[in-house]
Amino acid sequence: MQRYLISRVIQSIFLLGGVLVVVFFMIRLTGDPASLMVSRNASEEMREAFREKMGFNRPLYVQFSDYLYGVLQGDFGNSLHFKQPAREIILERLPATFQLATIALLGAVIIAVPIGIIGGSNPGSFVDSLGRALGLLGQTIPNFWLALILILVFAVNLRWFPTFGRDSYLSVVLPAIALGLGSMGQLVRLTRSAVLEIRNDDYIRTAKSKGISQLKIGLRHIARNTSLVLISVIGVIYSYLLGGSIYIEIIFSWPGLGSLLEQAIKSRDFPLVMGITITFSFFVIFINLLTDIAYAFIDPRIRYGG
């Protein structure tokens, strides 16, 4: 187990290091950073002064070493638009993004997993048909289109929910539905497929021959073994929800990192853009690492094989 954990941690560190390299050099490949960050009407003297202030006139390896040293300390530099440390702005917006992604994931799991288990245990039933329909809708409907429909129906016409902001607990309902429907459909299909495969195994037949009720079989055997499949994908889904929340946050004016990223790109605030990108990448890598560890604890074959 220890060897498995060490290997996963090392892989995560190298992956995060690769992200830092890509993020740093990405802006350099697009041209002169000073020309991208300052106004197009700025004179050459103003651009040169900006290069001196930001350190762009130093050797590239020196810039990268300073940048890496700052990131390791949690320092992403100062935002050009907000005129304050980018770290403070990111930390202020981060809880809103996590709140939206977490509620979307919990809603998807709570609805999808029971439907998938019941539908897979009873193929052709009403619940199974409902699950397949939900899976099809979740996989085919774009979340940004769904967000607009939800706003039109439930916010504009029915006036049940607010159209934007994060002022009350009702504000998260529509963006969470729009963000989580695709994951809900994916979880329904995965759960149903796992149950259909498990229900024909020998130990399930043995349990049925002993007269054990269908409910106990479902809870003790089917649900437990299905959890192995779900754990392996829930971390990936959560990472997707964090990144996919960008469009939803923009549509609903949700004050998270997604809407902040749009604002930073529009204002050409590249220190803030780089800080947000690194923050997203860090949490995605960290969540995937936790998923691998949790999966190894549940299934010993993984940690001994690792």
C-alpha positions, 0 to 999 in steps of 0.5 A: 500500500505504501508503495502504491501511495508513493507512486501516485503522489510522485505522479501527481507532483510531476503532473502538477509540475507539467501544468506549471510549465505549460501555463508559464510558457503558454503566454510566452508563445502567444507573443510579447506578454507586455503587448498582450497585457497593456492597452493597444494604445500604449506607447513603446515607452509605456510597454518598456516600463511595464516589462521592467515592472513585471520582469519580462526583460529578464532571461526566461529561465530567471522569470520561470524560477521566480514564478515557480518560487512564488507559486510554491508559496501560493503567490500568483502575483498581483491582479492587473485589473483588481490591483490586489494579490491574485491569491486573495481574489481566487480564495474569495471566489473559490468557495462558490465554485466548490459549493456549486460543483458539490451540490451538483454532484450530490444531487446527481448521486442521490438521484442516479444511483438508486435509479440505476440500481433499481433499473439494473435489478429489474430490466424493462421496468418503469424505473429502468425505462426512466433511468435510460431516458434520464441517461439519454437526456443527460448525455445529449442535452448541452448544459448551457442550453439547459441553463437557458431553458431553466432560466426561461421557464422557472425564473422568468415565467414561473418566478420560482427561482432567481435568475442570477447571483448567490443571494439565497439557497434558492440561487443554487438550484437552477445552476446545480441542475444545469451543471449536474444533469449530464453527470446524472445521466452518466451515473445512471448508465454506469450504475445500471450497467454495473448492476446488470453485470453483477446480478448474473454472478454466481454469488448472487445466484447463491444468495437467491437460492438461500432465500435471501430477500431481494432488498438484502441482496441489493444492499449487501452485494449489488450496492457494495460491488457497484460502489467500486465502479462508482468511486472510480468515476465520481472523482473524475466527474467531480473534476469535470464539474469544477471545470465545467462550471465555467459556462454555468457560472457565466450564464447565472452570474455565479460569483465563482472562479468560472465567472472570474476567469471570464472577467480576467480574460476579457480584461487581459489580466494574465496573472489572474488567468494563470493563477485560476488555471493553476488552482483548477489544475491543482484541485483536479489533480488532488481529487484524482489522487484522493480517488485513487487512494480511496479505490485502493483502500476498497479494492486490495487488488489495486494497491498490491498490483500498484 
